[in-house]
Amino acid sequence: MADAVRQMDIRPGMSVEALVEEMRGCGFGARRLAQAVDIYEEMLSDGYTKFLTLSGALVPAGMREIVSELIRREHVDVLVTTGANLVHDIIETVGPHLLGSPEAEDGCLREEGLSRIYDVYISDDQFINFEEIMQTILPDREEPISGPDLLRCLGSTIDDKRSILRSSYDMGVPIFCPALADSMIGLQAWLHRQTKKLRLDPLAELNELIDICYESERSGIMILGGGVPKNFCLQAMLVTPRSYELAIQLTTDHPEAGGLSGATLSEAVSWGKIAPSARFVTVYGDATINLPLLVSATLSRLANSNHGGGPANNCGEAVR
């Protein structure tokens, strides 16, 4: 007989870990988030190679230091991201993004030299600073360079320990950005190449990523959003004898339109990207809400040496 739904008991002074544990007995997204914590705890504590993918405007929204801290705690072995998140990572080194309004008159913002990402603003002056930094730190070299090597080079020049690029460089974590040209880093690299030498090899990074996949005895992946980073990281397993054994996806997209961003993790099993025996869960909702809850609850568990995690549930798209 199925367990009864447990009505949440919210108390003053509850920890995030206790809050998420209350969610375990609920339905819908609350239960999925609790299951995601179980999977993430296993991923971080049991010797898995840990893959993290980022898409969407996570850095402008305030998620930068969560990612950077995970890297410095050795909870990320491979990072796959959009170029935009790295652009905004560099911008944050010289000044913060600004809180604004999603109902602002965009024509007026343009007159004021402000660009809008929903309710976050960034100024033209910040982009000017970014462009000046990029033209200073981009390499001038004849031999071809891969995307991860270029990003290592950029990370080595950034004097900000909170930076994702700098943290990845310091900790030896490779960053893969398969759509680097689709960002202002790509535009600046193109401008740089008009007067200096810079030859990017767009396929070279596949060698490094596939080698990591081959050498990983057990692999887990956390997918924030979808897009190119999700596909690039999942498809790398197709040319290896392995599949991901743990997977978490935080997304606002849904599968009905057939796009990869909303594709279920169960669908990835049909492609051989995720193992049929894998534990996986998709948590639908805003990653700027679910990521801090997920990371905070999991780190608390690890700090308390509590690796029990609670019971798994094999229903549908939830934990497998």
PLY file of the C-alpha trace (Angstrom):
ply
format ascii 1.0
element vertex 320
property float x
property float y
property float z
element edge 319
property int vertex1
property int vertex2
end_header
0.00 0.00 0.00
1.28 3.49 -0.87
2.51 5.78 1.90
0.29 8.66 2.98
1.16 12.21 2.02
2.77 13.93 4.99
1.63 17.50 5.56
4.66 19.76 6.00
5.51 20.91 9.50
7.25 24.30 9.27
8.91 25.56 12.43
10.80 28.75 13.33
14.55 28.40 12.93
14.45 25.31 10.70
17.61 24.51 8.78
17.46 24.10 5.01
18.30 20.43 5.50
15.31 20.01 7.84
13.04 21.90 5.44
13.99 19.67 2.52
13.50 16.59 4.69
9.93 17.76 5.38
9.42 17.91 1.61
10.17 14.20 1.29
6.67 13.19 2.38
4.94 15.66 0.04
3.92 15.40 -3.58
4.98 17.22 -6.74
8.14 19.33 -6.85
8.80 19.22 -3.11
9.27 15.47 -3.17
11.48 15.67 -6.26
13.75 18.20 -4.59
14.20 15.89 -1.59
15.02 13.05 -3.96
17.54 15.28 -5.76
19.33 15.88 -2.45
19.60 12.09 -1.94
21.17 11.68 -5.37
23.48 14.68 -5.02
24.70 13.46 -1.65
25.67 10.14 -3.23
27.30 11.91 -6.17
29.48 14.04 -3.90
30.43 11.36 -1.40
30.90 8.07 -3.25
33.73 8.58 -5.75
31.81 9.65 -8.84
33.29 11.85 -11.56
31.06 14.91 -11.20
29.84 16.79 -14.27
28.03 20.14 -13.97
26.34 21.99 -16.83
25.17 25.62 -16.75
22.81 27.41 -19.09
20.60 30.44 -18.73
21.59 33.66 -16.97
22.66 32.03 -13.71
25.65 34.28 -13.00
23.76 37.58 -13.50
20.99 36.22 -11.26
23.40 35.60 -8.37
24.43 31.94 -8.62
28.12 32.63 -9.38
29.58 31.96 -5.95
27.56 28.77 -5.44
29.22 27.33 -8.54
32.65 28.72 -7.60
32.41 27.29 -4.08
31.39 23.86 -5.39
34.49 23.92 -7.58
36.75 24.89 -4.66
35.22 22.17 -2.48
36.19 19.64 -5.20
32.53 18.89 -5.90
32.94 19.58 -9.64
35.30 17.63 -11.91
34.01 18.92 -15.24
32.14 22.15 -16.00
30.23 22.67 -19.27
28.67 26.09 -19.70
27.38 28.71 -22.06
29.74 31.53 -22.98
27.31 34.07 -21.52
27.82 32.80 -17.95
31.58 33.21 -18.38
31.12 36.71 -19.82
29.16 37.73 -16.75
31.66 35.96 -14.50
34.37 38.27 -15.87
32.11 41.32 -15.58
31.50 40.52 -11.89
35.23 40.82 -11.25
35.05 44.59 -11.80
31.53 45.41 -10.63
28.20 43.85 -9.66
25.11 43.43 -11.77
22.21 45.64 -10.70
18.69 44.81 -9.55
16.00 46.38 -11.73
12.41 45.83 -12.81
11.00 43.44 -15.41
8.36 46.08 -16.17
10.88 48.80 -17.03
10.52 50.74 -20.27
13.26 49.19 -22.37
13.60 52.17 -24.68
14.38 54.33 -21.65
16.89 51.77 -20.39
18.67 51.90 -23.74
18.89 55.69 -23.52
20.42 55.29 -20.06
22.99 52.79 -21.33
21.46 49.81 -19.54
20.77 46.31 -20.85
18.17 44.12 -19.13
18.10 40.42 -18.27
14.57 40.14 -16.87
14.98 42.07 -13.58
18.77 42.42 -13.68
20.56 45.33 -15.32
24.06 45.68 -16.71
25.54 48.96 -17.90
27.37 49.86 -21.10
30.32 50.95 -18.94
30.57 47.41 -17.56
30.68 46.01 -21.08
33.36 48.55 -22.01
35.41 47.37 -19.03
34.83 43.76 -20.11
36.02 44.51 -23.65
39.15 46.21 -22.36
39.91 43.26 -20.09
39.38 40.75 -22.89
41.70 42.53 -25.31
44.36 42.45 -22.59
44.06 38.82 -21.53
43.33 37.01 -24.82
46.47 35.15 -25.96
48.52 36.00 -29.05
49.82 32.66 -30.35
50.33 30.92 -33.66
49.56 27.33 -32.70
45.92 26.19 -32.45
44.30 26.29 -29.01
41.31 24.40 -27.67
38.40 26.03 -25.88
39.35 24.61 -22.45
42.96 25.76 -22.91
41.77 29.25 -23.82
39.54 29.37 -20.74
42.42 28.15 -18.55
44.46 31.02 -19.94
41.70 33.52 -19.13
41.19 32.07 -15.64
44.90 32.38 -14.84
44.73 36.16 -15.37
41.69 36.85 -13.15
42.50 38.08 -9.64
39.19 37.16 -8.01
38.91 33.97 -5.97
35.11 34.11 -6.29
35.34 33.85 -10.06
34.24 30.61 -11.73
37.07 30.93 -14.27
39.67 31.56 -11.57
38.38 28.82 -9.27
38.42 26.33 -12.14
41.99 27.32 -13.01
43.15 27.05 -9.39
41.50 23.65 -8.87
42.42 22.16 -12.25
38.79 21.78 -13.33
38.38 21.96 -17.13
35.69 24.26 -18.52
34.06 23.28 -21.78
32.14 25.91 -23.72
31.08 24.31 -27.02
29.19 27.44 -28.18
31.89 29.94 -27.20
31.38 31.92 -30.42
27.78 32.52 -29.34
28.86 34.97 -26.64
30.71 38.22 -26.18
33.86 36.25 -25.44
33.49 34.91 -28.97
32.96 38.42 -30.36
36.02 39.70 -28.51
38.09 36.76 -29.73
37.03 37.59 -33.29
38.03 41.24 -32.83
41.33 40.18 -31.26
42.08 38.02 -34.27
41.82 40.97 -36.65
45.22 42.22 -35.47
46.75 39.31 -33.52
47.10 35.56 -33.76
44.42 33.36 -32.24
43.42 30.02 -33.75
40.67 28.17 -31.92
40.18 24.46 -32.67
36.47 23.83 -31.98
36.79 20.03 -32.06
39.87 19.70 -29.85
37.84 19.97 -26.66
35.96 16.81 -27.59
39.21 14.88 -27.15
39.60 16.10 -23.58
35.96 15.56 -22.60
35.71 12.09 -24.13
38.98 11.07 -22.46
37.50 12.08 -19.10
34.34 10.11 -19.83
36.37 7.02 -20.80
38.50 7.22 -17.66
35.55 7.70 -15.30
34.57 4.45 -13.62
31.36 6.03 -12.29
29.85 9.33 -13.42
27.16 11.67 -12.16
25.78 14.79 -13.81
23.85 17.82 -12.57
22.18 19.78 -15.35
21.10 23.37 -14.70
18.78 24.40 -17.51
19.38 22.68 -20.83
20.62 23.83 -24.22
24.03 23.13 -25.72
25.80 22.39 -22.40
23.31 19.64 -21.56
23.59 17.94 -24.94
27.38 18.34 -25.22
27.93 16.68 -21.85
25.39 13.89 -22.35
26.44 13.01 -25.90
30.11 12.58 -24.92
29.13 9.31 -23.23
27.83 7.88 -26.50
31.34 7.01 -27.73
32.31 5.29 -24.48
31.21 1.94 -23.03
29.68 3.78 -20.06
26.65 5.90 -19.21
25.86 8.32 -16.41
24.78 6.47 -13.28
23.41 9.48 -11.38
21.65 12.49 -12.89
19.82 15.59 -11.66
18.15 18.18 -13.85
16.83 21.56 -12.67
14.76 23.09 -15.44
11.71 25.18 -16.28
11.31 23.49 -19.69
8.90 20.66 -20.48
9.21 17.76 -22.92
6.11 18.18 -25.07
7.79 20.37 -27.72
10.53 17.81 -28.35
13.40 20.17 -27.52
16.43 18.88 -25.68
16.19 21.45 -22.89
12.89 19.95 -21.78
13.69 16.35 -22.63
13.30 14.04 -19.66
16.25 12.18 -18.23
14.30 9.00 -18.91
14.46 9.88 -22.62
18.27 10.06 -22.31
18.17 6.41 -21.19
16.76 5.48 -24.60
19.83 7.06 -26.23
22.32 5.29 -23.98
23.45 8.52 -22.35
22.09 7.56 -18.93
22.17 3.98 -17.67
18.81 2.14 -17.35
19.75 1.35 -13.74
20.67 4.98 -12.96
19.13 7.06 -10.19
17.81 10.27 -11.69
15.29 13.03 -11.07
14.12 16.21 -12.78
13.09 19.08 -10.52
10.87 21.52 -12.41
11.17 25.14 -11.36
13.48 28.13 -11.22
17.08 27.05 -10.65
17.75 30.26 -8.70
15.41 28.81 -6.06
16.11 25.09 -6.33
19.90 25.20 -6.70
20.59 27.01 -3.40
18.18 24.71 -1.56
19.69 21.60 -3.13
23.30 22.59 -2.49
22.71 23.89 1.04
20.81 20.78 2.16
23.38 18.43 0.61
26.41 20.22 2.07
24.74 20.17 5.49
24.24 16.42 5.23
27.85 15.89 4.22
29.07 18.09 7.07
27.02 16.00 9.50
28.39 12.77 7.97
24.83 11.65 7.28
25.04 9.52 4.14
21.82 7.61 4.63
19.84 10.04 2.52
16.45 8.50 3.06
14.51 6.01 0.98
14.63 5.98 -2.81
11.42 5.96 -4.80
11.20 4.40 -8.25
8.10 6.15 -9.55
8.17 7.63 -13.05
10.74 10.32 -13.81
11.69 10.55 -10.15
14.49 8.57 -8.52
15.49 5.44 -10.44
0 1
1 2
2 3
3 4
4 5
5 6
6 7
7 8
8 9
9 10
10 11
11 12
12 13
13 14
14 15
15 16
16 17
17 18
18 19
19 20
20 21
21 22
22 23
23 24
24 25
25 26
26 27
27 28
28 29
29 30
30 31
31 32
32 33
33 34
34 35
35 36
36 37
37 38
38 39
39 40
40 41
41 42
42 43
43 44
44 45
45 46
46 47
47 48
48 49
49 50
50 51
51 52
52 53
53 54
54 55
55 56
56 57
57 58
58 59
59 60
60 61
61 62
62 63
63 64
64 65
65 66
66 67
67 68
68 69
69 70
70 71
71 72
72 73
73 74
74 75
75 76
76 77
77 78
78 79
79 80
80 81
81 82
82 83
83 84
84 85
85 86
86 87
87 88
88 89
89 90
90 91
91 92
92 93
93 94
94 95
95 96
96 97
97 98
98 99
99 100
100 101
101 102
102 103
103 104
104 105
105 106
106 107
107 108
108 109
109 110
110 111
111 112
112 113
113 114
114 115
115 116
116 117
117 118
118 119
119 120
120 121
121 122
122 123
123 124
124 125
125 126
126 127
127 128
128 129
129 130
130 131
131 132
132 133
133 134
134 135
135 136
136 137
137 138
138 139
139 140
140 141
141 142
142 143
143 144
144 145
145 146
146 147
147 148
148 149
149 150
150 151
151 152
152 153
153 154
154 155
155 156
156 157
157 158
158 159
159 160
160 161
161 162
162 163
163 164
164 165
165 166
166 167
167 168
168 169
169 170
170 171
171 172
172 173
173 174
174 175
175 176
176 177
177 178
178 179
179 180
180 181
181 182
182 183
183 184
184 185
185 186
186 187
187 188
188 189
189 190
190 191
191 192
192 193
193 194
194 195
195 196
196 197
197 198
198 199
199 200
200 201
201 202
202 203
203 204
204 205
205 206
206 207
207 208
208 209
209 210
210 211
211 212
212 213
213 214
214 215
215 216
216 217
217 218
218 219
219 220
220 221
221 222
222 223
223 224
224 225
225 226
226 227
227 228
228 229
229 230
230 231
231 232
232 233
233 234
234 235
235 236
236 237
237 238
238 239
239 240
240 241
241 242
242 243
243 244
244 245
245 246
246 247
247 248
248 249
249 250
250 251
251 252
252 253
253 254
254 255
255 256
256 257
257 258
258 259
259 260
260 261
261 262
262 263
263 264
264 265
265 266
266 267
267 268
268 269
269 270
270 271
271 272
272 273
273 274
274 275
275 276
276 277
277 278
278 279
279 280
280 281
281 282
282 283
283 284
284 285
285 286
286 287
287 288
288 289
289 290
290 291
291 292
292 293
293 294
294 295
295 296
296 297
297 298
298 299
299 300
300 301
301 302
302 303
303 304
304 305
305 306
306 307
307 308
308 309
309 310
310 311
311 312
312 313
313 314
314 315
315 316
316 317
317 318
318 319
